[in-house]
Amino acid sequence: QKKMFAALKGGLQRAYARVSTKKREREEEPSSHSKTEDDEAIKSPQSKRLKKDEWAEYGSKAVVVWDKEKLQGKVVRHRGKMLKSIGYVQGTETWLYPEELLFLAERGQCTAVVDDERISVKDLYSVVIARPQLPTLACYWVYAHLRGLGYFVFRAGKHKANSTECLPRLWHSESLGSAASLFQVLSFEVYQPAANFSKTDSGRPSFYVLITSYTDNVPALPMLMNLIRQATPIPLKLAVVASDGTVLMFDIESGIPILPS
């Protein structure tokens, strides 16, 4: 009986030793998911989504980089639906005009980057406003006023393509004759906000906007009548800007600027 128990004990010990050896061998074996496979996984399209955001250092907002040659802002990271009613697409890139970039930055909806550095809103004014080929401060005030009222605002006739011809400008009554073309003096075309609005198929504007200074003379009646005829059936509005940024909007009817009721 003792011999039987000794044999049984020896058998159990040998079996345990074999199990322990196999377990140890499995632990020492390289994983079937080899390092080479890990490297390939890192290069895969799926893993690229997990790649660190190269603009993370600028916070979680949309990021717009100022292009000194184009004098516009390139959207390198956008958030939410901010581009639905602002900017334009050129190829695979989205661009913002100076007034659009400044408006978003002022409202904390984007971070502006100039020369690889984040720039404050205060300093952004000196970059995007009141320089050659850039809007005047008065024109920006009108843009911000209309956007603040909820309208969708674009440079007149040109929001579907890049063009310096649509630069918003102050209209000086003596600068153009009575036969001036409408798009020589227009600054913005304005649309009512709508959930299904599309920049590529925006339809007819709600109204056009001319901009003049509070200190300038009222445009001559023949010129106003000519512009009304060209704009028909789209209403024409005159934005009068004071030196402190106050904007008054006038409806132009029968050649006479009228405050809306």
Sine and cosine of phi, psi and omega as CSV:
sin_phi,cos_phi,sin_psi,cos_psi,sin_omega,cos_omega
0.00,0.00,-0.64,0.77,0.01,-1.00
-0.90,0.43,-0.63,0.77,0.02,-1.00
-0.89,0.45,-0.61,0.79,-0.01,-1.00
-0.90,0.44,-0.70,0.71,0.00,-1.00
-0.92,0.40,-0.60,0.80,0.01,-1.00
-0.90,0.43,-0.66,0.75,0.02,-1.00
-0.90,0.43,-0.66,0.75,0.01,-1.00
-0.90,0.44,-0.67,0.74,0.00,-1.00
-0.90,0.43,-0.67,0.74,0.01,-1.00
-0.90,0.44,-0.64,0.77,0.03,-1.00
-0.89,0.46,-0.67,0.74,0.02,-1.00
-0.90,0.44,-0.65,0.76,0.00,-1.00
-0.90,0.43,-0.66,0.75,0.02,-1.00
-0.91,0.41,-0.65,0.76,0.03,-1.00
-0.89,0.46,-0.68,0.74,0.01,-1.00
-0.89,0.45,-0.63,0.78,0.00,-1.00
-0.90,0.44,-0.65,0.76,0.01,-1.00
-0.91,0.42,-0.69,0.73,0.01,-1.00
-0.88,0.47,-0.68,0.73,-0.01,-1.00
-0.89,0.45,-0.65,0.76,0.00,-1.00
-0.89,0.45,-0.71,0.70,0.00,-1.00
-0.90,0.44,-0.63,0.77,0.01,-1.00
-0.89,0.46,-0.69,0.73,0.00,-1.00
-0.90,0.43,-0.61,0.79,0.02,-1.00
-0.91,0.41,-0.64,0.77,0.02,-1.00
-0.90,0.44,-0.64,0.77,-0.01,-1.00
-0.92,0.40,-0.52,0.85,-0.04,-1.00
-1.00,0.10,-0.28,0.96,-0.01,-1.00
-0.93,0.36,0.62,-0.79,0.09,-1.00
-0.91,0.41,0.55,-0.83,-0.03,-1.00
-0.89,0.45,0.54,-0.84,0.04,-1.00
-0.90,0.43,-0.39,0.92,0.07,-1.00
-1.00,0.01,0.98,0.18,-0.18,-0.98
-0.92,0.40,0.19,-0.98,0.03,-1.00
-0.88,0.48,-0.61,0.80,0.03,-1.00
-0.87,0.49,-0.66,0.75,0.02,-1.00
-0.92,0.39,-0.59,0.81,0.04,-1.00
-0.89,0.46,-0.67,0.74,0.03,-1.00
-0.88,0.48,-0.65,0.76,0.02,-1.00
-0.91,0.41,-0.60,0.80,-0.01,-1.00
-0.90,0.43,-0.60,0.80,0.01,-1.00
-0.90,0.44,-0.52,0.85,-0.03,-1.00
-1.00,0.09,-0.14,0.99,-0.10,-1.00
-0.96,0.30,0.41,-0.91,0.00,-1.00
-0.85,0.53,-0.57,0.82,-0.02,-1.00
-0.90,0.44,-0.65,0.76,-0.06,-1.00
-0.95,0.31,-0.40,0.92,0.01,-1.00
-0.89,0.46,-0.48,0.88,0.02,-1.00
-0.91,0.41,-0.43,0.90,-0.03,-1.00
-1.00,0.01,-0.06,1.00,-0.01,-1.00
-0.89,0.46,0.61,-0.79,-0.02,-1.00
-0.85,0.53,0.69,-0.72,0.02,-1.00
-0.91,0.42,0.87,-0.49,-0.05,-1.00
-0.93,0.38,-0.25,0.97,0.02,-1.00
-0.97,-0.24,0.22,0.98,-0.07,-1.00
-0.86,0.51,-0.52,0.85,-0.04,-1.00
-0.90,0.43,-0.27,0.96,0.00,-1.00
-0.99,-0.10,0.22,0.98,0.04,-1.00
1.00,-0.03,-0.19,-0.98,-0.11,-0.99
-0.99,-0.11,-0.04,1.00,-0.03,-1.00
-0.98,0.22,0.12,-0.99,0.17,-0.99
-0.88,0.47,0.49,-0.87,-0.01,-1.00
-0.84,-0.54,0.77,-0.64,0.01,-1.00
-0.81,-0.58,0.81,-0.58,-0.02,-1.00
-0.98,-0.21,0.81,-0.59,-0.03,-1.00
-0.97,0.24,0.78,-0.62,0.04,-1.00
-0.98,-0.20,0.91,-0.41,-0.09,-1.00
-0.94,0.35,-0.47,0.88,0.00,-1.00
-0.99,0.16,-0.68,0.73,-0.03,-1.00
-0.99,0.16,-0.34,0.94,-0.05,-1.00
0.85,0.53,0.66,0.75,0.05,-1.00
-0.56,-0.83,0.19,-0.98,0.00,-1.00
-0.97,-0.25,0.75,-0.66,0.04,-1.00
-1.00,-0.10,0.82,-0.57,0.01,-1.00
-0.98,0.18,0.92,-0.39,0.00,-1.00
-0.98,-0.20,-0.28,0.96,0.13,-0.99
-0.46,-0.89,0.83,-0.56,-0.01,-1.00
-0.90,-0.44,0.30,-0.95,-0.03,-1.00
-0.74,-0.67,0.67,-0.74,0.10,-1.00
0.87,0.50,-0.65,-0.76,-0.07,-1.00
-0.96,-0.29,0.44,0.90,-0.10,-1.00
-0.87,0.49,-0.45,0.89,-0.08,-1.00
-1.00,-0.03,0.03,1.00,-0.03,-1.00
-0.90,0.45,-0.61,0.79,-0.10,-1.00
-0.81,-0.59,0.48,0.88,-0.04,-1.00
-0.44,-0.90,0.52,-0.85,0.04,-1.00
0.98,0.20,-0.03,-1.00,0.05,-1.00
-0.55,-0.84,0.36,-0.93,-0.04,-1.00
-0.97,-0.25,0.71,-0.70,0.07,-1.00
-0.75,-0.66,0.96,-0.29,-0.12,-0.99
0.93,0.37,-0.86,-0.51,0.03,-1.00
-0.97,-0.23,0.11,0.99,-0.08,-1.00
-0.94,-0.35,0.51,-0.86,0.07,-1.00
-0.92,-0.38,0.74,-0.67,-0.06,-1.00
-0.85,-0.52,0.51,-0.86,0.07,-1.00
-0.89,-0.46,0.69,-0.72,0.15,-0.99
-0.94,0.33,0.33,-0.94,-0.07,-1.00
-0.81,0.59,-0.70,0.72,-0.02,-1.00
-0.91,0.42,-0.53,0.85,0.01,-1.00
-0.95,0.32,-0.68,0.73,0.02,-1.00
-0.88,0.47,-0.73,0.68,-0.03,-1.00
-0.90,0.44,-0.64,0.77,0.01,-1.00
-0.88,0.47,-0.72,0.69,0.00,-1.00
-0.91,0.41,-0.65,0.76,-0.01,-1.00
-0.91,0.41,-0.66,0.75,0.00,-1.00
-0.88,0.47,-0.53,0.85,-0.02,-1.00
-1.00,-0.08,0.18,0.98,0.09,-1.00
0.94,0.34,0.39,0.92,-0.04,-1.00
-1.00,-0.10,-0.10,0.99,0.06,-1.00
-0.42,-0.91,0.34,-0.94,0.11,-0.99
-0.96,-0.28,0.80,-0.60,0.02,-1.00
-1.00,-0.06,0.70,-0.72,-0.01,-1.00
-0.85,-0.52,0.82,-0.57,0.03,-1.00
-0.79,-0.61,0.80,-0.59,-0.03,-1.00
0.82,0.58,0.69,0.73,0.05,-1.00
0.91,0.42,0.28,0.96,0.02,-1.00
-0.80,-0.59,0.65,-0.76,0.12,-0.99
-0.90,0.44,0.67,-0.74,-0.06,-1.00
-0.85,-0.53,0.60,-0.80,0.01,-1.00
-0.96,0.28,0.32,-0.95,0.02,-1.00
-0.89,0.46,-0.64,0.77,0.00,-1.00
-0.86,0.51,-0.71,0.70,0.01,-1.00
-0.96,0.28,-0.44,0.90,0.00,-1.00
-0.90,0.43,-0.54,0.84,0.03,-1.00
-0.82,0.57,-0.70,0.72,-0.06,-1.00
-0.95,0.32,-0.27,0.96,0.00,-1.00
-1.00,0.03,-0.64,0.77,-0.19,-0.98
-0.93,-0.36,-0.03,1.00,-0.09,-1.00
-0.81,-0.59,0.56,-0.83,0.19,-0.98
0.85,0.52,0.68,0.74,0.16,-0.99
-0.78,-0.63,0.25,-0.97,0.01,-1.00
-0.80,0.61,0.71,-0.71,-0.02,-1.00
0.92,0.39,0.32,0.95,0.05,-1.00
-0.80,-0.60,0.44,-0.90,-0.03,-1.00
-0.90,0.44,0.44,-0.90,0.12,-0.99
-0.98,0.20,0.27,-0.96,0.03,-1.00
-0.88,0.47,-0.62,0.78,0.01,-1.00
-0.88,0.48,-0.65,0.76,0.01,-1.00
-0.91,0.41,-0.62,0.79,0.05,-1.00
-0.90,0.43,-0.65,0.76,0.02,-1.00
-0.86,0.51,-0.64,0.77,0.03,-1.00
-0.91,0.41,-0.71,0.70,0.03,-1.00
-0.84,0.54,-0.76,0.65,-0.03,-1.00
-0.90,0.43,-0.58,0.81,0.03,-1.00
-0.88,0.47,-0.74,0.68,-0.03,-1.00
-0.94,0.35,-0.66,0.75,0.06,-1.00
-0.90,0.44,-0.60,0.80,0.03,-1.00
-0.90,0.44,-0.44,0.90,0.06,-1.00
-0.99,0.14,-0.07,1.00,0.06,-1.00
0.98,-0.20,-0.05,1.00,-0.01,-1.00
-0.96,0.29,0.39,-0.92,0.19,-0.98
-1.00,-0.07,0.85,-0.53,-0.16,-0.99
-0.84,-0.54,0.76,-0.65,-0.01,-1.00
-0.71,-0.70,0.39,-0.92,0.11,-0.99
-0.88,0.48,0.63,-0.78,-0.17,-0.98
-0.85,0.52,0.89,-0.46,0.15,-0.99
0.95,0.30,-0.03,1.00,-0.19,-0.98
-0.79,-0.62,0.22,0.97,-0.10,-1.00
-0.95,0.30,-0.16,0.99,0.02,-1.00
-1.00,-0.01,-0.14,0.99,-0.02,-1.00
-0.42,-0.91,0.46,-0.89,-0.02,-1.00
-0.96,0.29,0.73,-0.68,0.05,-1.00
-0.29,-0.96,0.71,-0.71,0.07,-1.00
-0.99,0.16,-0.16,0.99,-0.01,-1.00
-0.92,0.40,-0.35,0.94,-0.07,-1.00
-0.99,-0.17,0.36,0.93,0.01,-1.00
-0.85,0.52,0.84,-0.54,0.03,-1.00
-0.85,0.52,0.65,-0.76,-0.09,-1.00
-0.57,-0.82,0.40,-0.92,0.15,-0.99
-0.98,0.20,0.68,-0.73,-0.01,-1.00
-1.00,-0.10,0.92,-0.40,0.06,-1.00
-1.00,-0.09,0.77,-0.64,-0.16,-0.99
-0.87,0.49,-0.49,0.87,-0.04,-1.00
-1.00,-0.03,-0.09,1.00,-0.14,-0.99
-0.98,0.21,-0.39,0.92,-0.03,-1.00
-0.73,-0.68,0.50,-0.86,0.01,-1.00
-0.98,0.18,0.00,-1.00,-0.06,-1.00
-0.94,0.35,-0.26,0.97,-0.01,-1.00
-0.99,-0.12,0.34,0.94,-0.04,-1.00
-0.87,0.50,0.59,-0.81,0.08,-1.00
-0.97,0.26,0.58,-0.81,-0.04,-1.00
-0.83,0.56,-0.70,0.72,-0.08,-1.00
-0.98,0.18,0.01,1.00,0.17,-0.99
-0.98,0.19,-0.39,0.92,-0.10,-0.99
-0.87,-0.49,-0.26,0.97,0.01,-1.00
-0.93,0.36,0.54,-0.84,0.10,-1.00
-0.93,-0.36,-0.73,0.68,-0.09,-1.00
-0.69,-0.73,0.46,-0.89,0.25,-0.97
-0.90,-0.43,0.65,-0.76,-0.21,-0.98
-0.83,-0.55,0.66,-0.75,-0.04,-1.00
-0.83,-0.56,0.55,-0.83,0.13,-0.99
-0.93,0.37,0.64,-0.77,0.03,-1.00
-0.91,0.41,0.65,-0.76,0.00,-1.00
-0.50,-0.87,0.58,-0.81,-0.04,-1.00
-0.90,0.44,-0.53,0.85,-0.05,-1.00
-0.98,-0.17,0.35,0.94,-0.02,-1.00
-0.90,0.43,0.65,-0.76,0.03,-1.00
-0.74,-0.67,0.78,-0.62,0.01,-1.00
-0.91,0.42,-0.51,0.86,-0.02,-1.00
-0.99,0.13,-0.24,0.97,0.03,-1.00
-0.59,-0.81,0.91,0.42,-0.17,-0.99
-0.99,0.15,-0.26,0.97,-0.02,-1.00
0.97,0.26,-0.34,-0.94,-0.06,-1.00
-0.99,0.11,0.70,-0.72,0.03,-1.00
-0.89,0.46,0.42,-0.91,0.08,-1.00
-0.96,0.28,-0.59,0.81,0.10,-1.00
-0.23,-0.97,0.32,-0.95,0.09,-1.00
-0.98,-0.19,0.40,-0.91,-0.02,-1.00
-0.79,-0.61,0.79,-0.61,0.21,-0.98
-0.97,-0.22,0.49,-0.87,-0.02,-1.00
-0.81,-0.58,0.73,-0.68,0.08,-1.00
-0.63,-0.78,0.32,-0.95,-0.01,-1.00
-1.00,0.06,0.50,-0.87,0.04,-1.00
-0.87,0.49,-0.47,0.88,-0.05,-1.00
-1.00,0.04,-0.12,0.99,-0.02,-1.00
-1.00,0.07,0.31,-0.95,0.03,-1.00
-0.96,0.29,0.46,-0.89,0.09,-1.00
-0.91,0.43,0.74,-0.67,0.01,-1.00
-0.81,0.58,0.56,-0.83,-0.05,-1.00
-0.91,0.41,0.52,-0.86,-0.04,-1.00
-0.85,0.52,-0.71,0.71,0.01,-1.00
-0.86,0.51,-0.61,0.79,0.02,-1.00
-0.92,0.40,-0.70,0.72,0.01,-1.00
-0.88,0.47,-0.68,0.73,0.00,-1.00
-0.89,0.46,-0.65,0.76,0.02,-1.00
-0.89,0.46,-0.68,0.73,-0.01,-1.00
-0.93,0.37,-0.60,0.80,0.05,-1.00
-0.88,0.48,-0.68,0.74,0.00,-1.00
-0.89,0.46,-0.67,0.74,-0.01,-1.00
-0.93,0.37,-0.55,0.83,-0.06,-1.00
-0.99,0.16,-0.41,0.91,-0.05,-1.00
-0.79,0.62,0.74,-0.68,0.19,0.98
-1.00,-0.08,0.22,0.98,-0.03,-1.00
-1.00,0.07,0.79,-0.61,-0.01,-1.00
-0.88,0.47,0.46,-0.89,-0.01,-1.00
-0.90,-0.44,0.72,-0.69,0.05,-1.00
-0.82,-0.57,0.54,-0.84,0.02,-1.00
-0.93,-0.36,0.86,-0.52,0.06,-1.00
-0.99,-0.11,0.87,-0.50,0.02,-1.00
-0.96,-0.28,0.83,-0.56,-0.13,-0.99
-0.92,-0.40,0.79,-0.61,0.07,-1.00
-1.00,0.00,0.24,-0.97,-0.07,-1.00
-0.92,0.38,-0.33,0.95,0.00,-1.00
-1.00,-0.05,0.09,1.00,0.03,-1.00
0.99,-0.11,-0.04,1.00,0.04,-1.00
-0.92,0.39,0.72,-0.69,-0.01,-1.00
-0.86,-0.51,0.82,-0.58,0.09,-1.00
-0.92,-0.39,0.75,-0.66,0.00,-1.00
-0.97,-0.25,0.81,-0.59,0.02,-1.00
-0.91,-0.42,0.70,-0.71,0.20,-0.98
-0.98,0.21,0.67,-0.74,0.04,-1.00
-0.97,-0.25,0.95,-0.32,-0.01,-1.00
-0.82,-0.57,0.78,-0.62,-0.01,-1.00
0.82,0.57,0.53,0.85,0.03,-1.00
0.99,0.17,0.10,0.99,-0.05,-1.00
-0.88,-0.47,0.83,-0.55,0.09,-1.00
-0.93,0.37,0.80,-0.61,-0.03,-1.00
-0.79,-0.62,0.75,-0.66,0.09,-1.00
-0.90,0.44,0.75,-0.66,0.02,-1.00
-0.91,0.42,0.58,-0.82,-0.04,-1.00
-0.97,0.24,0.00,0.00,0.00,0.00
